[in-house]
């Protein structure tokens, strides 16, 4: 994956669970987004987690929920090592169960304001037992494993929903002043991406030097400013291609491009296909 993200990391499996321990100061080289829901559980260590426009300080026993197509990235928080369990799944994986659930929002943990759930010690044990069972079932597949994994994922999501209802209000967003400043800038970009957002303009607006902004922005997000703005614009363009009958030229203008050529080049760099081909795939 290059620095322009091929930003759609399209995960092909309907469900995947992995457990990884990494030693050293490991950071994702760039942020990414994909059309899968993601659950991240930190078994040990510390991490910073960037999601949409916020940076969270993650520690052992924290659960992180990432909505599908939400830009995110983990990066080093100074721990000598960290160990995590990661679950990704497509909505279609639970289609039958979601239909059965009817008015119950099984995916509520992805739709609320809290991206992070800080678990108590006894809650950590319950979650880790269930995750261990899922890992074992996934690596020791038998005929019944598919349905059993769906049942356990459903149990996991229901358990998380109940824990979130009773969770106290923790301040999990980063206290790092630099990260908070970058979060403010990202929030501004996310709301004003149709404007001409240059490094010089943003540095003046937020009273920060162009050099410091450029260096720090890339450290937090994994992208330089121009790459990030393009990513936000192309995400917006994808939504318009999916939900409207607007032509390619109108869409490029609506998301902030003055040149249809520039729009086409940025769109293909990030999604891997041209806007026209993307629209044909949708139809």
Long-range contacts (C-beta under 8 A, 24 or more apart in sequence): 1-29, 1-30, 1-32, 3-29, 3-30, 3-223, 3-227, 4-227, 4-230, 4-269, 4-270, 5-30, 5-31, 5-32, 5-223, 5-227, 5-231, 5-270, 6-269, 6-270, 6-271, 6-272, 7-32, 7-33, 7-231, 7-234, 7-270, 7-271, 8-33, 8-34, 8-35, 8-270, 8-271, 8-272, 9-33, 9-34, 10-34, 10-35, 11-35, 11-36, 11-88, 11-90, 13-88, 14-89, 14-90, 14-92, 14-93, 15-87, 15-88, 15-89, 15-90, 15-93, 15-149, 15-150, 15-153, 16-86, 16-87, 16-88, 16-89, 17-85, 17-86, 17-87, 17-131, 17-134, 17-135, 17-138, 18-85, 18-86, 19-43, 19-83, 19-84, 19-85, 19-86, 19-135, 20-83, 20-84, 20-86, 21-81, 21-82, 21-83, 22-81, 22-82, 22-83, 23-80, 23-81, 24-80, 24-81, 25-76, 25-78, 26-76, 26-82, 27-73, 27-74, 27-75, 27-76, 27-222, 28-73, 28-74, 28-75, 28-222, 29-222, 30-73, 30-222, 30-223, 31-71, 31-72, 31-73, 31-221, 31-222, 31-223, 32-71, 32-72, 32-73, 33-69, 33-70, 33-71, 33-72, 33-231, 33-235, 34-68, 34-69, 34-88, 35-68, 35-69, 35-90, 36-68, 36-88, 36-89, 36-90, 37-65, 37-66, 37-67, 37-68, 37-88, 37-89, 37-90, 37-91, 37-107, 37-110, 38-64, 38-65, 38-66, 38-68, 38-72, 38-86, 38-87, 38-88, 39-63, 39-64, 39-65, 39-66, 39-86, 39-87, 39-88, 39-156, 40-64, 40-66, 40-74, 40-84, 40-85, 40-86, 41-84, 41-85, 41-86, 41-127, 41-128, 41-131, 42-82, 42-83, 42-84, 43-83, 43-84, 43-85, 43-128, 44-81, 44-82, 44-83, 45-77, 45-79, 45-80, 45-81, 45-82, 45-83, 46-77, 46-78, 46-79, 46-82, 47-74, 47-75, 47-76, 47-77, 47-79, 47-82, 47-84, 48-74, 48-75, 48-76, 48-77, 48-174, 48-179, 49-73, 49-74, 49-115, 49-116, 50-74, 50-75, 50-220, 50-221, 51-115, 52-186, 52-190, 53-183, 53-186, 53-187, 53-190, 54-115, 54-173, 54-174, 54-183, 55-173, 55-174, 55-176, 55-179, 55-180, 55-182, 55-183, 55-220, 56-115, 56-116, 56-172, 56-173, 56-174, 57-172, 57-173, 57-174, 57-175, 57-176, 58-116, 58-172, 59-118, 61-118, 61-119, 61-121, 61-123, 61-124, 62-116, 62-117, 62-118, 62-119, 62-172, 63-116, 63-117, 63-119, 63-127, 63-160, 64-115, 64-116, 65-109, 65-110, 65-114, 65-115, 65-116, 65-117, 65-160, 66-110, 66-115, 67-110, 67-111, 68-110, 69-235, 71-221, 71-231, 71-232, 71-235, 73-221, 73-222, 75-219, 75-220, 75-222, 85-131, 85-135, 87-134, 87-153, 89-153, 93-150, 93-153, 94-150, 94-153, 94-154, 97-150, 97-154, 105-161, 106-154, 106-157, 106-158, 106-161, 107-157, 108-161, 108-164, 109-157, 109-160, 109-161, 109-164, 112-164, 114-164, 114-167, 116-170, 116-172, 117-160, 117-163, 117-164, 117-167, 118-167, 118-170, 118-172, 119-163, 123-163, 126-159, 127-156, 127-159, 130-155, 130-156, 130-159, 131-156, 178-216, 178-220, 179-220, 181-206, 181-208, 181-216, 182-216, 182-217, 182-220, 182-221, 185-213, 185-217, 186-221, 186-228, 189-228, 189-229, 189-232, 190-232, 193-229, 193-232, 193-233, 193-236, 193-255, 193-256, 194-233, 194-254, 194-255, 194-256, 195-256, 196-256, 197-225, 197-229, 198-225, 199-225, 199-226, 229-256, 230-266, 230-269, 230-270, 231-270, 233-257, 233-266, 234-266, 234-267, 234-270, 234-271, 237-263, 237-267, 237-275, 238-271, 238-278, 241-275, 241-278, 241-279, 241-282, 242-282, 248-275, 248-276, 248-279, 251-275
